Amino acid sequence: MHRHHDDEVHEHDRGLSYDLPVLARRRMIRLMAGASLIPLVGCSAEDDTSATGSSSSSSSSSAASGSTGEASECATIPDETAGPYPGDGSNGVNVLKESGVVRSDITKSFGDSAGGTAEGVPLTITLTVVDAASGCGTPKQGAAVYLWHCDREGRYSLYSEGVTEENYLRGVQETDDKGQVTFKSIFPACYTGRWPHIHFEVYGSLEDATAATSITNTSQLAFPKDVCDTVYATDGYSQSVQNLSQLSLESDNIFSDGYDQQLAAVEGSVAKGYTATLTVPV
């Protein structure tokens, strides 16, 4: 788990040097897999939930392979940095111990914060947490997921200038009997230097999550480019258009070594909202 506190952060997520140990380890695993020493597989999220809206004007994109070929076992979700703005107590403020953080609608701030609402294209996020050792076949009921991401302007609540008093776009949910958690949110921006993404941490239980202890997995969800292009053409996302044009999944310092297990299946439309689904083996 990567929990270092850098004295100086120049981007919304720590740079490549911070992630080199994780990236090097994952590249080595893939090289060994290519030599038929380690079989790997990514679990598809397409079977977990259906789209919101199905008109002919809607756009859709399915999770795609980013690097590896077919394999025979279920691999644990890649471990990624939580970035400098986790809000889990590892870098300053701890929203997980605040009453109200366990919620499905994360569009608004809660508690004693400023009470603002994050504006943007509606997005419903469903993560399905499964047991990797079972071959992705067994849901992890009773686990917990803490999820957070930036707003339409690329700001992180609790940290970024102008929203330090807000705590929107952060929330915790307990997985149900299908291993699923669902959050109502908005489509995040693309800010300088990072592909559009969502952060999440998996905990063994809701009690662990709200105590900010015993994180089992930390990772990130990526969005398909075609959906990003469509969303960013709408009002309020103009800066994201330019930022996205300078990036690719292959050049992003988190997803460049492979994103097959982290690329969400996204369906829907700007008018009706989008759904993003991802299976998370732990």
Secondary structure as the mmCIF struct_conf table of DSSP 4:
data_model
#
loop_
_struct_conf.conf_type_id
_struct_conf.id
_struct_conf.beg_label_comp_id
_struct_conf.beg_label_asym_id
_struct_conf.beg_label_seq_id
_struct_conf.end_label_comp_id
_struct_conf.end_label_asym_id
_struct_conf.end_label_seq_id
BEND BEND1 ASP A 7 ASP A 7
BEND BEND2 GLU A 11 ASP A 13
HELX_RH_AL_P HELX_RH_AL_P1 LEU A 16 GLY A 34
TURN_TY1_P TURN_TY1_P1 ALA A 35 SER A 36
BEND BEND3 LEU A 37 ILE A 38
BEND BEND4 ALA A 45 ALA A 45
TURN_TY1_P TURN_TY1_P2 GLU A 46 ASP A 48
BEND BEND5 THR A 52 THR A 52
TURN_TY1_P TURN_TY1_P3 SER A 56 SER A 57
STRN STRN1 SER A 59 SER A 61
BEND BEND6 GLY A 66 SER A 67
BEND BEND7 SER A 72 GLU A 73
HELX_LH_PP_P HELX_LH_PP_P1 CYS A 74 ASP A 79
BEND BEND8 PRO A 84 PRO A 84
STRN STRN2 ASP A 88 ASP A 88
BEND BEND9 GLY A 89 GLY A 89
TURN_TY1_P TURN_TY1_P4 SER A 90 ASN A 91
BEND BEND10 GLY A 92 GLY A 92
STRN STRN3 ASN A 94 ASN A 94
HELX_RH_3T_P HELX_RH_3T_P1 VAL A 95 LYS A 97
BEND BEND11 GLU A 98 GLU A 98
TURN_TY1_P TURN_TY1_P5 SER A 99 GLY A 100
STRN STRN4 VAL A 102 VAL A 102
BEND BEND12 SER A 104 SER A 104
STRN STRN5 ASP A 105 ASP A 105
BEND BEND13 THR A 107 THR A 107
STRN STRN6 LYS A 108 LYS A 108
TURN_TY1_P TURN_TY1_P6 GLY A 111 ASP A 112
BEND BEND14 SER A 113 SER A 113
STRN STRN7 THR A 117 THR A 117
BEND BEND15 GLY A 120 VAL A 121
STRN STRN8 PRO A 122 ASP A 131
HELX_RH_3T_P HELX_RH_3T_P2 ALA A 132 SER A 134
TURN_TY1_P TURN_TY1_P7 GLY A 135 GLY A 135
BEND BEND16 CYS A 136 CYS A 136
STRN STRN9 THR A 138 PRO A 139
TURN_TY1_P TURN_TY1_P8 GLN A 141 GLY A 142
STRN STRN10 ALA A 144 TRP A 148
TURN_TY1_P TURN_TY1_P9 ARG A 152 GLU A 153
BEND BEND17 GLY A 154 GLY A 154
HELX_LH_PP_P HELX_LH_PP_P2 ARG A 155 TYR A 156
TURN_TY1_P TURN_TY1_P10 SER A 157 TYR A 159
BEND BEND18 SER A 160 SER A 160
TURN_TY1_P TURN_TY1_P11 GLU A 161 GLY A 162
TURN_TY1_P TURN_TY1_P12 THR A 164 GLU A 165
BEND BEND19 LEU A 169 LEU A 169
STRN STRN11 ARG A 170 GLU A 174
TURN_TY1_P TURN_TY1_P13 ASP A 177 LYS A 178
BEND BEND20 GLY A 179 GLY A 179
STRN STRN12 GLN A 180 ILE A 186
HELX_LH_PP_P HELX_LH_PP_P3 PHE A 187 ALA A 189
TURN_TY1_P TURN_TY1_P14 THR A 192 GLY A 193
BEND BEND21 ARG A 194 ARG A 194
BEND BEND22 PRO A 196 PRO A 196
STRN STRN13 HIS A 197 TYR A 203
BEND BEND23 GLY A 204 SER A 205
HELX_RH_AL_P HELX_RH_AL_P2 LEU A 206 THR A 210
TURN_TY1_P TURN_TY1_P15 ALA A 211 ALA A 212
STRN STRN14 ILE A 215 ALA A 222
HELX_RH_AL_P HELX_RH_AL_P3 LYS A 225 TYR A 232
TURN_TY1_P TURN_TY1_P16 ALA A 233 ALA A 233
BEND BEND24 THR A 234 THR A 234
TURN_TY1_P TURN_TY1_P17 ASP A 235 GLY A 236
HELX_RH_AL_P HELX_RH_AL_P4 SER A 238 SER A 245
TURN_TY1_P TURN_TY1_P18 GLN A 246 GLN A 246
TURN_TY1_P TURN_TY1_P19 LEU A 249 SER A 251
BEND BEND25 ASP A 252 ASP A 252
TURN_TY1_P TURN_TY1_P20 ASN A 253 ASP A 257
TURN_TY1_P TURN_TY1_P21 ASP A 260 GLN A 262
STRN STRN15 LEU A 263 LEU A 263
STRN STRN16 ALA A 265 SER A 269
TURN_TY1_P TURN_TY1_P22 VAL A 270 LYS A 272
STRN STRN17 GLY A 273 PRO A 281
#
